[in-house]
Amino acid sequence: MSNKNCGFIDKTTLREIGYELWKLRKQRGMYLKSVAFQTKLPERVIEGMEIGKFIQYTAFRRLSEFYGKKMRIVFE
């Protein structure tokens, strides 16, 4: 399994995580290019995560630190 793709997360979960990342960026009124510059992540990685295509854990950690958020998993 590569660092880019996680086999145990289904597409719905990937989309939900991506949507939350997108909302955080939009709430701050930031463009994709400026977030990429400030976090030193490629735009294609941020965009791929926001549309729910994949999760890259190092990029996710860097984005969550940049936005000042933590992820909590709740089983219902």
Number of C-alpha atoms within 10 A of each C-alpha: 6 7 10 15 13 14 9 6 11 11 12 10 11 18 18 14 20 23 16 12 22 18 13 17 17 12 8 9 9 12 10 16 13 11 18 17 11 10 14 11 16 14 15 12 17 25 17 14 23 22 16 20 15 24 22 16 13 12 18 18 14 14 22 15 12 12 14 9 12 9 9 5 5 5 3 3
